[in-house]
């Protein structure tokens, strides 16, 4: 058993050794293989470095070739795109030939846009092979644009009536008609394309202005004629009355039409074209307006004394029109100012001319009423001032621009008013009513001065001068107080009082001559002074000498004659009621106290026989009362 066990152990050792030998043999082979691999890696590393040195330049060239390939592909694609319009030219031409109406506006506009884009791409490529195609595209685009402009013109003319009746809208306070909204949309689409592709001015603006301008002119022409015709006078002396001329209705219709037209323009054109399109469209109707105002101005200048008020009315109406149009549109201010200028100048010059006319009319009188009656020029002058109050606003505007007193000299002719000023545009302290009040007082003073000078030449005697002036100033005063002049001139009538005082002085001059007969001489050196003012006439007469008594008798006789003459003359004068009462009161206050005193002292000179003492105190008082 032991021997067997040893043999078995030995066999196991041998087997183990054999395995070890096998392992060692494999290890040796592995070691050799590792060495070979290391040698191969070394050789491979050396070879890799050589390959890297060679492949670097090849990689750079490859990238360049790839870029070139991409560029070639892009060029080929661009050529394909450039060839596409040429290929579709016939299709686009068919659309253009149909026109916007048949092809449809949107389709037509898109076709033109595609042609424009294709032409732009071809121009950018600058390929000689595309020159013929470019020429064809330009021809098609030109045809397309022309047809689009014709379509714009045709649609606008179809939708625009030759004229409308403006009074149907102004009298009913209705807004003037606009173009239909669907037509406005089409016109706006056309303009949007044309405006964006026009190198110069938008040609559609001129088309629009030609069509719509004619419509505006034809609509307003009858009102323009009516404005001129209603200015014609049936009576040469008739004074123009506010609102009787057709210019007001003309301006009202023009305002409504132009505002409506501006709204239409804003709906069709781009914002930058609103002003030019509106200005161009309004040229024809504004030219007709300017012509109408010139004709009215010629009429006013030919009838300045009676129709100057039309100049003031036109000034106000056109100023209001301008302000409203400018407020709504921001346009036409200069054009309307130029149209209004002639009549404004006439209105400005009329103020000085009317003042001079008053002086000329008085100066040209060859005779005055011998009874002191007032002359028509007085009431006519005051009527002129009364009528001016109806036009106070435009007159105030003109007077503010002239300046206070500007009507007194050549300043009126040298003052330019090219614009259309409104009261708000002047200095805050400027008051047109104040200046107008000064003009009125200047007119009255000029009238009264001229009348006084003429009375001194043509009338005999201060008393008739006084009557004439007093009558004149009374009419002036009455026509001021009984009219709208009163609030304007209240507190400014001191000059009237000065003229009234002068008239009373003239008339009192004759009373002074009569009163001289009622003064006597009182001798203070006598022992007994006469009881002045007492009724003891007899006792006073006892103290007089025969010569003194004769003097008293003569005084009574002279007084009677001069007083009777004064009373008779007073009754022959033609006086306004206020004047007659004023002068009667002045005569009574001046003469009655003197006569009563004289009568108290000397009435016993004829012992009641009435030979010398014609009037007692009650009878002379009755005479004075009869003078009122």
ZIRAFEN-V382705 format. One record per residue. N is the residue number from 1. RES is the residue in one letter. SS is DSSP state (H for helix, E for strand, C for the rest). PHI is phi in whole degrees, -180 to 180 (* if undefined). PSI is psi in whole degrees, 0 to 359 (999 if undefined). Layout:
n: {N;N}
res: {RES;RES}
ss: {SS;SS}
phi: {PHI;PHI}
psi: {PSI;PSI}
This chain:
n: {1;2;3;4;5;6;7;8;9;10;11;12;13;14;15;16;17;18;19;20;21;22;23;24;25;26;27;28;29;30;31;32;33;34;35;36;37;38;39;40;41;42;43;44;45;46;47;48;49;50;51;52;53;54;55;56;57;58;59;60;61;62;63;64;65;66;67;68;69;70;71;72;73;74;75;76;77;78;79;80;81;82;83;84;85;86;87;88;89;90;91;92;93;94;95;96;97;98;99;100;101;102;103;104;105;106;107;108;109;110;111;112;113;114;115;116;117;118;119;120;121;122;123;124;125;126;127;128;129;130;131;132;133;134;135;136;137;138;139;140;141;142;143;144;145;146;147;148;149;150;151;152;153;154;155;156;157;158;159;160;161;162;163;164;165;166;167;168;169;170;171;172;173;174;175;176;177;178;179;180;181;182;183;184;185;186;187;188;189;190;191;192;193;194;195;196;197;198;199;200;201;202;203;204;205;206;207;208;209;210;211;212;213;214;215;216;217;218;219;220;221;222;223;224;225;226;227;228;229;230;231;232;233;234;235;236;237;238;239;240;241;242;243;244;245;246;247;248;249;250;251;252;253;254;255;256;257;258;259;260;261;262;263;264;265;266;267;268;269;270;271;272;273;274;275;276;277;278;279;280;281;282;283;284;285;286;287;288;289;290;291;292;293;294;295;296;297;298;299;300;301;302;303;304;305;306;307;308;309;310;311;312;313;314;315;316;317;318;319;320;321;322;323;324;325;326;327;328;329;330;331;332;333;334;335;336;337;338;339;340;341;342;343;344;345;346;347;348;349;350;351;352;353;354;355;356;357;358;359;360;361;362;363;364;365;366;367;368;369;370;371;372;373;374;375;376;377;378;379;380;381;382;383;384;385;386;387;388;389;390;391;392;393;394;395;396;397;398;399;400;401;402;403;404;405;406;407;408;409;410;411;412;413;414;415;416;417;418;419;420;421;422;423;424;425;426;427;428;429;430;431;432;433;434;435;436;437;438;439;440;441;442;443;444;445;446;447;448;449;450;451;452;453;454;455;456;457;458;459;460;461;462;463;464;465;466;467;468;469;470;471;472;473;474;475;476;477;478;479;480;481;482;483;484;485;486;487;488;489;490;491;492;493;494;495;496;497;498;499;500;501;502;503;504;505;506;507;508;509;510;511;512;513;514;515;516;517;518;519;520;521;522;523;524;525;526;527;528;529;530;531;532;533;534;535;536;537;538;539;540;541;542;543;544;545;546;547;548;549;550;551;552;553;554;555;556;557;558;559;560;561;562;563;564;565;566;567;568;569;570;571;572;573;574;575;576;577;578;579;580;581;582;583;584;585;586;587;588;589;590;591;592;593;594;595;596;597;598;599;600;601;602;603;604;605;606;607;608;609;610;611;612;613;614;615;616;617;618;619;620;621;622;623;624;625;626;627;628}
res: {X;X;X;X;X;X;X;X;X;X;X;X;X;X;X;X;X;X;X;X;X;X;X;X;X;X;X;X;X;X;X;X;X;X;X;X;X;X;X;X;X;X;X;X;X;X;X;X;X;X;X;X;X;X;X;X;X;X;X;X;X;X;X;X;X;X;X;X;X;X;X;X;X;X;X;X;X;X;X;X;X;X;X;X;X;X;X;X;X;X;X;X;X;X;X;X;X;X;X;X;X;X;X;X;X;X;X;X;X;X;X;X;X;X;X;X;X;X;X;X;X;X;X;X;X;X;X;X;X;X;X;X;X;X;X;X;X;X;X;X;X;X;X;X;X;X;X;X;X;X;X;X;X;X;X;X;X;X;X;X;X;X;X;X;X;X;X;X;X;X;X;X;X;X;X;X;X;X;X;X;X;X;X;X;X;X;X;X;X;X;X;X;X;X;X;X;X;X;X;X;X;X;X;X;X;X;X;X;X;X;X;X;X;X;X;X;X;X;X;X;X;X;X;X;X;X;X;X;X;X;X;X;X;X;X;X;X;X;X;X;X;X;X;X;X;X;X;X;X;X;X;X;X;X;X;X;X;X;X;X;X;X;X;X;X;X;X;X;X;X;X;X;X;X;X;X;X;X;X;X;X;X;X;X;X;X;X;X;X;X;X;X;X;X;X;X;X;X;X;X;X;X;X;X;X;X;X;X;X;X;X;X;X;X;X;X;X;X;X;X;X;X;X;X;X;X;X;X;X;X;X;X;X;X;X;X;X;X;X;X;X;X;X;X;X;X;X;X;X;X;X;X;X;X;X;X;X;X;X;X;X;X;X;X;X;X;X;X;X;X;X;X;X;X;X;X;X;X;X;X;X;X;X;X;X;X;X;X;X;X;X;X;X;X;X;X;X;X;X;X;X;X;X;X;X;X;X;X;X;X;X;X;X;X;X;X;X;X;X;X;X;X;X;X;X;X;X;X;X;X;X;X;X;X;X;X;X;X;X;X;X;X;X;X;X;X;X;X;X;X;X;X;X;X;X;X;X;X;X;X;X;X;X;X;X;X;X;X;X;X;X;X;X;X;X;X;X;X;X;X;X;X;X;X;X;X;X;X;X;X;X;X;X;X;X;X;X;X;X;X;X;X;X;X;X;X;X;X;X;X;X;X;X;X;X;X;X;X;X;X;X;X;X;X;X;X;X;X;X;X;X;X;X;X;X;X;X;X;X;X;X;X;X;X;X;X;X;X;X;X;X;X;X;X;X;X;X;X;X;X;X;X;X;X;X;X;X;X;X;X;X;X;X;X;X;X;X;X;X;X;X;X;X;X;X;X;X;X;X;X;X;X;X;X;X;X;X;X;X;X;X;X;X;X;X;X;X;X;X;X;X;X;X;X;X;X;X;X;X;X;X;X;X;X;X;X;X;X}
ss: {C;H;H;H;H;H;H;H;H;H;H;H;H;H;H;H;H;H;H;H;H;H;H;H;H;H;H;H;H;H;H;H;H;H;H;H;H;H;H;H;H;H;H;H;H;H;H;H;H;H;H;H;H;H;H;H;H;H;H;H;H;H;H;H;H;H;H;H;H;H;H;H;H;H;H;H;H;H;H;H;H;H;H;H;H;H;H;H;H;H;H;H;H;H;H;H;H;H;H;H;H;H;H;C;H;H;H;H;H;H;H;H;H;H;H;H;H;H;H;H;H;H;H;H;H;C;C;H;H;H;H;H;H;H;H;H;H;H;H;H;H;H;H;H;H;H;H;H;H;H;H;H;H;H;H;H;H;H;H;C;C;C;C;C;C;C;H;H;H;H;C;C;C;C;C;C;C;C;C;C;H;H;H;H;H;H;H;H;H;H;H;H;H;H;H;H;H;C;C;C;C;C;H;H;H;H;H;H;H;H;H;H;H;H;H;H;H;H;H;H;H;H;H;H;H;H;H;H;H;C;C;C;C;C;C;C;C;C;C;C;C;C;C;C;C;C;H;H;H;H;H;H;H;H;H;H;H;H;H;H;H;H;H;H;H;H;H;H;C;C;H;H;H;H;H;H;H;H;H;H;H;C;H;H;H;H;H;H;H;H;H;H;H;H;H;H;H;H;H;H;H;H;C;H;H;H;H;H;H;H;H;H;H;H;H;H;H;H;H;H;H;H;H;H;H;H;H;H;H;C;C;C;H;H;H;H;H;H;H;H;H;H;H;H;H;H;H;H;H;H;H;H;H;H;H;H;H;H;H;H;H;H;H;C;C;C;C;C;C;C;C;C;C;C;C;H;H;H;H;H;H;H;H;H;H;H;H;H;H;C;C;H;H;H;H;H;H;H;H;H;H;H;C;C;C;H;H;H;C;C;H;H;H;H;C;C;C;C;C;C;C;C;H;H;H;C;C;C;C;C;C;H;H;H;H;H;H;H;H;H;H;H;H;H;H;H;H;H;H;H;H;H;H;H;H;H;H;H;C;C;C;H;H;H;H;H;H;H;H;H;H;H;H;H;H;H;H;H;H;H;H;C;C;C;H;H;H;H;H;C;C;C;C;H;H;H;H;H;H;H;H;H;H;H;H;H;H;H;H;H;H;H;H;H;H;H;H;H;C;C;C;C;C;C;C;C;C;C;C;C;C;C;C;C;C;C;H;H;H;H;H;H;C;C;C;H;H;H;H;H;H;H;H;H;H;H;H;H;H;H;H;H;H;H;H;H;H;H;H;H;H;H;C;C;C;C;H;H;H;H;H;H;H;H;H;H;H;H;H;H;H;H;H;H;H;H;H;H;H;H;H;H;H;H;H;H;C;C;C;C;C;C;C;C;C;C;H;H;H;H;H;H;H;H;H;H;C;C}
phi: {*;-68;-63;-63;-68;-66;-63;-68;-69;-67;-62;-67;-66;-62;-63;-68;-64;-59;-66;-66;-59;-61;-64;-63;-61;-67;-64;-62;-63;-65;-63;-63;-64;-62;-61;-65;-63;-62;-64;-64;-62;-62;-65;-66;-62;-64;-67;-62;-63;-67;-64;-62;-65;-86;-80;-56;-59;-65;-63;-61;-65;-63;-62;-61;-65;-66;-61;-59;-62;-63;-61;-63;-61;-65;-63;-62;-64;-63;-61;-63;-66;-67;-75;-62;-58;-63;-71;-98;-59;-63;-66;-67;-63;-63;-66;-63;-64;-68;86;-63;-67;-82;-77;93;-60;-64;-62;-65;-64;-63;-63;-64;-64;-63;-63;-63;-67;-61;-64;-65;-63;-66;-64;-68;-73;56;-85;-65;-66;-95;-59;-66;-64;-62;-63;-65;-64;-61;-64;-64;-65;-64;-63;-62;-64;-63;-67;-66;-64;-65;-66;-60;-63;-65;-64;-66;-68;-64;-85;-103;-71;-62;-167;-130;-90;-65;-65;-65;-99;-71;-71;-98;56;-102;-69;-72;-70;-109;-68;-62;-63;-67;-71;-61;-63;-64;-63;-67;-62;-60;-64;-59;-70;-63;-63;-77;-118;-94;-78;-108;-67;-66;-68;-70;-63;-67;-60;-62;-64;-64;-72;-75;-63;-65;-63;-64;-63;-66;-69;-96;-64;-66;-69;-65;-63;-64;-63;-73;-67;-72;-83;-66;-94;-82;-126;-60;-94;-69;-84;-64;-111;-58;84;-86;-95;-81;-64;-65;-67;-60;-66;-64;-66;-63;-59;-62;-66;-69;-65;-63;-65;-65;-63;-64;-60;-65;-81;-104;-100;-70;-57;-67;-99;-59;-62;-58;-65;-68;-60;-68;-66;-87;-58;-66;-65;-74;-65;-67;-62;-62;-64;-62;-66;-64;-65;-63;-65;-62;-64;-63;-64;-77;-132;-62;-64;-104;-116;-60;-66;-64;-62;-66;-67;-61;-59;-68;-63;-72;-65;-64;-60;-61;-61;-70;-64;-64;-62;-84;-122;77;-124;75;-60;-66;-65;-68;-63;-65;-66;-81;-51;-58;-75;-66;-63;-65;-61;-66;-71;-64;-62;-70;-66;-65;-65;-68;-63;-60;-64;-64;-64;-68;-63;-86;-71;-94;-157;-125;-59;-70;-93;80;-62;-71;-103;-60;-59;-68;-67;-66;-65;-70;-62;-61;-67;-61;-66;-60;-61;-66;-120;-64;-63;-64;-64;-61;-60;-66;-68;-64;-69;-74;91;-60;85;-64;-85;-84;-142;-75;-60;-62;-76;-99;-95;-94;-137;-71;-90;-118;-75;-113;-58;-70;-85;-93;-56;-64;-84;-71;-131;-63;-65;-62;-68;-63;-61;-64;-63;-62;-66;-63;-64;-63;-63;-64;-63;-68;-64;-65;-66;-63;-61;-69;-64;-62;-86;-99;-110;-106;102;-69;-64;-72;-59;-62;-63;-61;-67;-65;-59;-63;-70;-68;-64;-60;-62;-65;-72;-75;-72;-97;-143;-73;-71;-56;-65;-77;-106;-62;87;-118;-97;-64;-65;-64;-64;-64;-67;-64;-63;-65;-63;-65;-65;-60;-69;-70;-62;-67;-66;-64;-62;-67;-66;-62;-77;-104;-100;-125;-109;-104;-85;-85;-92;-81;-64;-124;-73;-61;-71;-58;84;-81;-90;-86;-62;-62;-65;-69;-66;-62;-86;-97;-78;-62;-65;-64;-64;-62;-65;-66;-60;-62;-62;-60;-66;-65;-63;-58;-67;-69;-68;-61;-65;-62;-66;-63;-65;-59;-76;-84;-72;-91;-126;-65;-55;-64;-69;-60;-67;-64;-70;-61;-65;-62;-63;-64;-67;-83;-98;-61;-61;-65;-68;-61;-63;-64;-65;-56;-85;-130;-68;-81;-64;-119;52;79;-78;81;-71;-111;-93;-79;-119;-91;-67;-74;-72;-72;-64;-64;-63;-61;-65;-72;-80;-73}
psi: {320;317;318;323;321;316;322;323;322;319;324;323;317;318;323;320;317;319;323;316;319;317;318;319;317;324;319;316;320;320;315;317;322;317;320;319;318;319;318;319;319;316;322;321;317;318;322;320;322;319;319;320;330;322;342;303;326;321;317;317;324;317;319;319;324;317;314;319;318;317;319;318;319;318;317;319;318;318;321;318;321;327;338;312;320;323;326;10;319;323;316;322;324;321;315;319;330;327;165;326;314;320;340;132;314;314;320;314;320;322;315;322;319;319;318;319;317;318;320;318;319;320;324;326;329;36;132;330;342;2;316;318;321;318;319;319;317;320;316;319;320;317;317;316;318;318;326;317;319;321;321;313;316;314;319;320;322;321;350;117;160;320;168;167;105;330;336;337;320;319;332;4;41;146;148;150;149;171;155;145;322;326;321;320;315;313;323;321;315;313;324;318;310;318;322;345;12;126;329;211;149;115;339;336;316;320;313;315;321;314;308;329;320;321;316;316;313;327;325;351;322;324;327;314;320;324;320;317;322;350;342;139;133;327;129;330;1;131;136;136;143;135;1;349;154;3;330;314;324;312;322;316;320;318;310;318;313;322;318;320;322;321;319;316;318;331;343;315;163;158;319;344;356;308;305;319;319;317;314;322;326;358;311;310;328;329;321;322;315;320;317;316;324;319;318;321;319;320;316;316;328;341;51;321;327;335;13;333;332;324;319;321;316;319;314;314;314;328;317;319;313;314;319;318;315;321;321;329;336;10;169;4;311;321;316;324;318;322;323;339;314;315;331;319;319;317;321;313;337;330;312;323;320;322;315;326;321;314;318;319;318;317;333;1;133;346;154;152;130;343;9;12;148;156;155;332;335;305;326;320;318;324;324;315;321;318;326;330;328;342;35;322;306;324;319;317;315;317;325;320;329;325;154;122;4;346;354;346;196;4;327;323;340;0;122;139;68;331;189;85;150;164;327;343;354;173;147;333;351;133;105;325;321;315;321;321;321;321;318;314;324;319;315;315;318;319;311;322;316;320;319;314;318;323;319;330;318;340;146;124;140;329;320;330;313;317;314;312;319;318;316;312;331;319;318;311;317;318;339;311;335;20;183;358;337;306;335;326;1;131;359;19;18;327;327;320;325;317;323;320;320;319;318;324;318;314;326;345;320;325;326;320;320;318;338;336;351;10;136;175;124;120;110;352;2;160;324;111;136;138;85;131;356;166;4;68;321;316;326;319;331;330;1;148;169;323;318;320;319;322;321;317;316;320;316;316;316;321;314;315;311;324;316;320;318;316;317;317;321;321;339;341;145;112;146;153;316;323;315;317;321;312;322;318;318;317;315;316;330;318;323;313;320;317;318;319;314;319;316;324;326;11;344;8;331;18;39;8;340;11;320;320;98;325;133;184;323;323;323;329;321;323;315;319;330;345;344;999}
